[in-house]
């Protein structure tokens, strides 16, 4: 009986240690950092570094507005760029 109790106690302590070692969540909201001249943003659930002139997704134009950018057509190929 004592062996069985010791085995169960050992298993429970290992499970407790494993759950304590697992991270509770991300350390910060944004793990990606952007260099000088770039703006860090979350667009469509992804972290992005934005700068004027980059290609953009027209359907996310409202999200770009939060960071001070607009997604407009700029070239003859019907591609959109940040302005």
URMOQUI-V928679 format. One record per backbone hydrogen bond with DSSP energy under -0.5 kcal/mol. CO is the residue of the C=O (numbers start at 1). NH is the residue of the N-H. E is the energy in kcal/mol with one decimal. If there is no record, write none. Layout:
BEGIN
co:nh:e
CO:NH:E
CO:NH:E
END
This chain:
BEGIN
co:nh:e
1:5:-2.3
2:6:-2.3
3:7:-2.4
4:8:-2.4
5:9:-2.4
6:10:-2.1
7:11:-2.3
8:12:-2.4
9:13:-2.1
10:14:-2.0
11:15:-2.3
12:16:-2.1
13:17:-2.0
14:18:-2.3
15:19:-2.0
16:20:-1.6
17:21:-1.5
18:22:-0.9
35:38:-1.7
39:50:-3.2
41:43:-0.6
41:48:-3.2
43:46:-1.8
46:43:-2.5
48:41:-2.8
48:50:-0.6
50:39:-2.5
51:54:-1.7
54:82:-2.6
56:58:-0.6
57:60:-1.9
58:61:-1.8
60:63:-0.8
60:64:-1.8
61:65:-1.6
62:66:-0.7
63:66:-0.6
64:67:-1.5
64:69:-2.1
65:68:-1.6
70:72:-0.8
70:83:-2.5
72:81:-3.0
75:78:-1.2
79:74:-1.8
79:75:-0.9
80:56:-1.6
81:72:-2.2
82:53:-2.7
END
